[in-house]
Amino acid sequence: MEMGMDWRLAGAAEQGRAIAAGELDPVEQAEAYLEAAKDAADIYARLTPERARDEAMAAHQRAKQGRRRGSLDGVALSWKDLFDTAGVATESGSRLLHGRVPDADAEVLVQATLGGSVCLGKTHMTELAFSGLGINPMTSTPPNIRDPKLAPGGSSSGAALSVARGLAAAAVGSDTGGSVRIPSAWNDLVGLKTTHGRVTTKGVVPLCRSFDTIGPLARNVDDCAHVLALIEGRAAPDLRETSLAGTRLLVLEGLPFEGAREKPVQGFESAVDRLAKAGAVIERRGLPMVRPAMDLSGILFAPEAYGEWKHVIEAAPEKMYPVILERFRTGRDVLASDYVAGWHALAEYRAQYLEATAEYDAVLVATAPIEPPDAQRLLTDKAYFESENLLALRNTRIGNILGLCVLTLPTGVPSCGISLMAAPMQEDRLLRLGMAAERALA
């Protein structure tokens, strides 16, 4: 192990290369993470030390014998507590699921294990993944990396903090309305929302199956590419030799800026200027189909979420944080006819969006129009919780409602990210663009 270097703070791909070169021992690294995570009960819902040690030892042996399974063989990851783990509780941040122990791993965890990665444990999250703030008084609220008094972002809150605090090389989370990107942005990480349907959700506790996606939270774009490849069972794309020269990027005017606070806009505009200086051609305009598409959110997300969980919730509503319970119940009275009509309308808006943006390499928005709010006030002021949650998720939800893949990058202004939105199933192209953007923003 390289003297003086804290490998816990190194990126996942860098650790993989060090293991391949014999510079980093997976066993020592897993032990370092487990030791550090012992005092992080506010981030990890539960550790899986026996599994981690067994997997690290197997990776150690493969490295010695020159038969590593892939670029992240021996690299230790954390998993959001909605990915099933055989014989280990998976409770999705909810007392409603207390003691739920699945018999098998989620399919993405199976794939990651086949790729040689090490499972460190399960990270805390918002109740049933239905909030973007990361506040969960029913289990735990991880502390924001910048200031523990601020909300960490959710719902993949513990996932983000496990990486930001050096308690995992990278994390796997989920994103239904912004749950990978908001905690990534608020903790100065890179996060990838994948296209709906690209990564299997078999064995993942659902929220809204029509919008649920799986994606990585990591220190850099390269790590996101390697983690995505790991859970898909393929080789990572080559992100070298990428450039912004000649790329066309559209700043989406209008809705993403409404109610936006000063620092997120400052960080976003500063980042756009740097992308332009690196050779990107920047255009600015609104897109008329975005607002009516977003207006469908209320009749598409909550009814599906409530339909998914109605019987479990109503059997023991006292086990839920009242604000989240109320959020689920907003889907109770939506007419089935409105829900069906909403999906028909959304299909048309999605087609219009893809046609209007076909000439651009990506569309740009501030990841969140607000900074992390005060965690204590969120717990004591219901109106504040509701208004901040809606604003936090507003820009990220554009990518979910329109069915896009989206990458968020730090802007250099703390807790403020910039998101690059690309067409469905264009993750590898988006990651190459993201790598060039990351260099321009460094």
C-alpha positions in Angstrom: 0.0 0.0 0.0 1.4 3.4 -1.0 2.8 5.1 2.1 1.0 8.2 3.3 -2.1 7.7 1.1 -5.5 7.1 2.6 -6.9 4.6 0.1 -10.3 4.9 1.6 -10.6 8.3 -0.1 -9.5 7.0 -3.5 -11.9 6.4 -6.3 -13.3 3.0 -7.1 -11.5 2.7 -10.5 -8.2 3.9 -9.0 -8.5 1.3 -6.3 -9.2 -1.4 -8.9 -6.1 -0.4 -10.8 -4.0 -0.4 -7.6 -5.3 -3.9 -6.8 -4.3 -5.1 -10.2 -0.8 -3.6 -9.8 -0.3 -5.2 -6.4 -0.3 -1.8 -4.7 -3.5 -2.4 -2.7 -4.7 -5.5 -0.8 -8.5 -6.0 -1.0 -8.4 -7.6 2.5 -6.6 -4.7 4.1 -8.9 -2.2 2.3 -12.1 -4.0 3.3 -10.9 -4.1 6.9 -10.1 -0.4 6.8 -13.6 0.4 5.6 -15.2 -1.9 8.1 -13.2 -0.4 11.0 -14.1 3.2 9.9 -17.8 2.3 9.4 -18.2 0.8 12.9 -18.8 4.4 14.2 -21.1 5.3 11.3 -24.4 3.9 12.5 -26.0 7.1 11.1 -24.8 6.2 7.6 -24.9 2.4 7.5 -28.2 0.7 8.5 -26.2 -2.5 8.9 -22.7 -3.8 7.9 -22.1 -7.2 6.3 -18.6 -7.9 7.7 -18.4 -11.6 7.2 -19.5 -11.3 3.6 -17.1 -8.4 3.0 -14.1 -10.4 4.5 -15.0 -13.5 2.5 -15.3 -11.6 -0.8 -12.2 -9.5 -0.1 -10.1 -12.7 0.5 -11.4 -14.3 -2.7 -10.5 -11.1 -4.6 -7.0 -11.2 -2.9 -6.5 -14.7 -4.1 -7.6 -13.9 -7.7 -5.3 -10.9 -7.8 -2.3 -13.1 -6.7 -3.2 -15.7 -9.4 -3.7 -13.1 -12.1 -7.3 -14.0 -12.8 -9.2 -10.9 -11.7 -12.8 -10.8 -12.9 -12.9 -7.2 -13.9 -11.8 -3.6 -13.2 -13.6 -3.5 -9.8 -12.6 -6.9 -8.5 -11.8 -6.5 -4.8 -13.3 -2.9 -4.6 -15.6 -2.4 -1.7 -19.1 -0.8 -2.4 -22.0 0.1 -0.2 -25.6 -0.7 -1.1 -28.8 1.3 -0.4 -31.1 -0.5 1.9 -33.6 -1.4 -0.8 -31.4 -3.9 -2.5 -32.2 -7.4 -1.3 -29.3 -9.2 0.5 -29.7 -12.9 1.2 -30.0 -13.5 4.9 -29.6 -9.9 5.8 -32.4 -7.5 6.6 -33.5 -5.2 3.8 -36.0 -2.6 5.2 -36.0 0.3 2.7 -35.6 2.8 5.5 -39.1 2.0 6.9 -40.3 0.5 10.2 -43.1 -1.0 8.1 -40.5 -3.5 6.8 -38.7 -4.1 10.1 -37.3 -7.6 10.1 -37.8 -8.2 6.4 -35.0 -10.7 5.5 -34.9 -11.8 1.8 -33.7 -15.2 0.7 -31.7 -14.0 -2.3 -29.6 -11.1 -3.4 -31.0 -8.5 -5.8 -30.0 -9.2 -9.4 -27.7 -6.2 -9.6 -25.9 -7.3 -6.4 -25.6 -10.8 -7.9 -24.0 -9.3 -11.0 -21.7 -7.1 -8.9 -20.6 -10.1 -6.8 -19.8 -12.0 -10.0 -17.7 -9.1 -11.0 -15.7 -9.5 -7.8 -16.8 -6.4 -5.9 -17.0 -6.5 -2.1 -20.3 -5.8 -0.3 -19.7 -3.7 2.8 -23.3 -3.3 3.9 -26.6 -1.4 3.6 -26.9 2.3 3.8 -29.7 4.4 5.4 -32.3 6.1 3.2 -35.6 8.0 3.2 -38.6 6.0 4.1 -39.5 3.8 1.1 -37.5 6.2 -1.0 -40.3 8.8 -1.1 -38.5 12.1 -0.4 -35.5 14.1 -1.9 -34.4 15.6 1.4 -32.9 12.6 3.1 -34.6 13.3 6.5 -35.7 10.1 8.3 -36.5 10.4 12.0 -37.9 6.8 12.0 -34.5 5.3 11.4 -31.6 7.7 10.8 -30.7 10.9 9.0 -27.1 10.8 7.7 -25.1 14.1 8.3 -24.4 16.3 5.2 -20.7 16.2 4.4 -20.5 20.0 4.5 -22.5 20.6 7.6 -24.2 18.0 9.8 -26.9 20.5 10.6 -28.0 20.4 6.9 -30.1 17.8 5.1 -28.0 15.2 3.3 -30.3 14.8 0.3 -32.3 11.7 -0.5 -33.5 9.2 -0.8 -30.0 7.7 -1.3 -28.7 9.7 1.7 -26.5 7.1 3.3 -25.2 6.0 -0.1 -23.8 9.5 -0.7 -22.3 9.9 2.8 -20.7 6.4 2.6 -18.7 7.7 -0.3 -18.2 11.3 0.8 -16.9 10.2 4.3 -14.5 7.5 2.9 -16.6 4.6 4.1 -17.0 2.9 0.6 -15.2 3.3 -2.7 -18.6 3.9 -4.4 -22.2 3.3 -3.7 -25.2 1.9 -5.5 -28.5 3.7 -5.1 -31.8 4.2 -6.8 -33.4 7.2 -8.5 -37.2 7.7 -9.0 -37.4 11.4 -8.9 -33.8 12.5 -8.1 -32.7 10.1 -5.3 -29.2 9.5 -6.8 -28.6 13.1 -8.0 -29.7 15.2 -5.1 -27.6 13.5 -2.4 -24.7 13.4 -4.9 -25.0 17.2 -5.6 -25.5 18.1 -1.9 -22.4 16.1 -0.9 -20.2 17.2 -3.9 -20.2 13.8 -5.7 -21.0 12.5 -9.1 -24.2 10.6 -9.6 -25.8 8.9 -12.6 -29.5 8.4 -13.1 -29.8 5.6 -15.7 -32.6 5.2 -18.2 -35.7 3.5 -16.9 -35.5 -0.2 -17.8 -31.8 -0.2 -18.5 -30.7 -1.8 -15.2 -32.8 -4.6 -13.8 -34.8 -3.8 -10.6 -35.4 -7.5 -9.8 -34.9 -7.9 -6.0 -35.1 -4.1 -5.4 -37.8 -2.8 -3.0 -40.0 -0.7 -5.3 -41.4 2.8 -5.0 -42.9 3.6 -8.5 -42.0 0.7 -10.9 -42.7 2.9 -13.9 -40.0 5.4 -12.8 -37.6 3.5 -10.5 -34.0 3.3 -11.8 -30.6 2.1 -10.4 -27.4 4.1 -10.5 -24.0 4.8 -8.9 -22.9 7.6 -6.6 -19.2 8.1 -6.8 -16.2 10.4 -6.6 -15.8 10.9 -10.3 -17.3 10.1 -13.7 -14.9 7.3 -14.4 -16.1 5.5 -11.2 -19.7 5.9 -12.3 -18.8 4.3 -15.6 -17.1 1.4 -13.9 -19.9 0.8 -11.4 -22.5 0.9 -14.1 -20.5 -1.6 -16.1 -20.1 -3.8 -13.1 -23.8 -4.1 -12.3 -24.5 -4.7 -16.0 -21.9 -7.4 -16.3 -19.8 -5.8 -19.0 -16.6 -3.9 -19.6 -16.5 -0.2 -18.7 -16.5 2.2 -21.7 -13.2 3.9 -22.6 -13.5 7.5 -21.4 -10.1 8.6 -22.6 -9.6 11.1 -25.4 -12.9 12.9 -24.7 -13.4 16.6 -25.5 -16.0 19.3 -25.4 -14.8 20.9 -28.6 -17.7 21.2 -31.0 -20.3 19.8 -28.6 -23.7 21.5 -28.5 -25.3 22.0 -25.1 -28.6 23.5 -24.3 -29.3 25.5 -21.1 -33.0 24.8 -20.4 -34.5 28.1 -19.6 -37.8 28.7 -17.7 -38.9 26.2 -15.2 -35.5 25.1 -13.8 -34.8 28.6 -12.7 -38.1 29.4 -11.1 -37.6 29.9 -7.3 -34.0 29.0 -7.6 -31.7 30.3 -4.9 -28.6 32.4 -5.5 -25.8 29.9 -4.9 -27.1 27.0 -7.0 -27.6 29.5 -9.9 -24.2 31.0 -9.3 -22.6 27.5 -9.4 -24.5 26.5 -12.4 -23.7 29.6 -14.5 -20.0 29.4 -13.5 -19.9 25.8 -14.6 -21.6 26.7 -17.9 -19.0 29.4 -18.5 -16.2 26.8 -18.0 -17.8 24.4 -20.4 -18.0 27.1 -23.0 -14.3 28.0 -22.5 -13.5 24.3 -23.0 -15.1 24.4 -26.4 -18.7 23.6 -26.0 -21.3 25.7 -27.9 -23.9 26.8 -25.5 -27.4 27.8 -26.5 -30.3 28.9 -24.2 -34.0 28.5 -24.7 -37.1 27.0 -23.1 -38.9 23.9 -24.3 -42.7 24.2 -24.3 -43.4 20.6 -23.6 -41.4 20.5 -20.3 -43.9 22.3 -18.1 -47.1 20.3 -19.1 -45.1 17.1 -18.8 -44.0 18.1 -15.3 -47.6 19.0 -14.4 -48.4 15.3 -14.8 -46.2 14.3 -11.9 -48.9 14.5 -9.3 -51.2 12.1 -11.1 -48.4 9.6 -12.1 -46.0 9.3 -9.2 -48.1 9.3 -6.0 -50.9 7.0 -7.2 -48.5 4.4 -8.3 -46.5 4.7 -5.0 -49.7 4.5 -3.0 -51.0 1.6 -5.0 -47.7 -0.3 -4.4 -47.8 0.2 -0.6 -51.4 0.9 0.3 -52.1 -2.3 2.2 -48.8 -2.3 4.1 -49.1 1.4 5.0 -52.7 1.3 6.1 -52.2 -1.7 8.2 -49.8 0.3 10.5 -49.7 4.0 9.5 -48.4 4.9 12.9 -45.0 3.4 11.9 -44.5 6.1 9.3 -43.2 9.7 9.6 -46.4 11.7 9.2 -45.1 13.9 6.4 -44.1 10.9 4.3 -47.3 9.1 5.1 -49.3 12.1 3.9 -47.2 12.2 0.7 -48.1 8.6 -0.1 -51.8 9.3 0.6 -51.9 12.1 -2.0 -52.1 9.3 -4.5 -55.2 7.9 -2.9 -57.9 9.9 -4.7 -56.5 10.2 -8.2 -58.9 8.7 -10.8 -57.7 5.8 -12.8 -59.0 7.6 -15.9 -56.8 10.6 -15.2 -53.8 8.3 -14.5 -54.2 6.5 -17.9 -54.8 9.8 -19.7 -51.7 11.2 -18.1 -49.5 8.4 -19.4 -50.9 8.9 -22.9 -50.1 12.6 -22.8 -46.7 11.9 -21.4 -45.8 9.7 -24.3 -46.5 12.6 -26.6 -44.5 15.1 -24.6 -41.5 12.7 -24.4 -41.6 12.4 -28.2 -41.8 16.2 -28.6 -38.8 16.6 -26.2 -36.6 14.1 -28.0 -37.4 15.8 -31.4 -36.7 19.3 -30.0 -33.3 18.3 -28.4 -32.0 15.9 -31.1 -29.4 18.4 -32.3 -27.8 18.8 -28.8 -25.4 16.5 -27.0 -27.0 17.3 -23.7 -29.4 19.6 -22.0 -28.2 21.4 -18.9 -30.0 22.3 -15.6 -28.9 23.0 -12.1 -29.2 19.7 -10.3 -31.2 21.2 -7.5 -32.4 24.9 -7.4 -31.8 25.0 -3.6 -29.0 24.3 -1.2 -29.4 21.7 1.5 -32.0 23.0 4.0 -31.7 23.0 7.8 -32.4 19.5 9.0 -33.9 20.4 12.3 -36.3 22.9 10.8 -37.5 20.3 8.3 -38.5 18.1 11.3 -40.4 20.9 13.1 -41.9 22.9 10.2 -44.2 20.8 8.0 -44.8 23.5 5.5 -41.1 24.1 5.1 -40.5 20.3 4.6 -43.1 20.2 1.9 -42.0 23.3 0.0 -38.3 22.5 0.2 -38.9 18.9 -0.9 -40.9 19.9 -3.9 -38.2 22.4 -4.9 -35.3 20.0 -4.2 -36.9 17.4 -6.6 -38.2 19.9 -9.2 -35.2 19.9 -11.6 -34.2 16.3 -11.2 -37.7 15.1 -11.8 -37.5 16.6 -15.4 -35.2 13.7 -16.2 -37.5 11.1 -14.7 -40.7 12.3 -16.2 -39.1 12.6 -19.7 -37.4 9.2 -19.4 -33.8 10.5 -19.8 -30.4 9.5 -18.5 -28.8 12.2 -16.4 -25.4 12.8 -14.9 -24.8 15.3 -12.1 -21.3 16.9 -11.5 -20.0 19.2 -8.8 -19.7 22.8 -9.9 -17.1 23.8 -7.4 -19.7 25.8 -5.4 -20.3 23.5 -2.3 -23.5 21.4 -2.5 -24.4 22.8 -5.9 -24.4 20.5 -9.0 -24.9 20.8 -12.7 -26.8 18.1 -14.6 -26.3 16.9 -18.1 -29.5 15.3 -19.5 -29.2 13.0 -22.5 -31.6 10.8 -24.6 -32.7 7.4 -23.3 -30.1 4.6 -23.3 -27.2 7.0 -24.1 -25.3 6.4 -20.9 -22.0 5.6 -22.4 -22.1 8.7 -24.6 -23.2 10.8 -21.7 -20.4 9.4 -19.5 -17.8 10.4 -22.2 -19.3 13.8 -22.4 -19.3 13.9 -18.6 -15.6 13.0 -18.4 -14.8 16.0 -20.7 -17.1 18.2 -18.6 -15.5 17.0 -15.4 -12.0 18.1 -16.6 -13.4 21.5 -17.6 -14.9 22.0 -14.2 -12.0 20.7 -12.2 
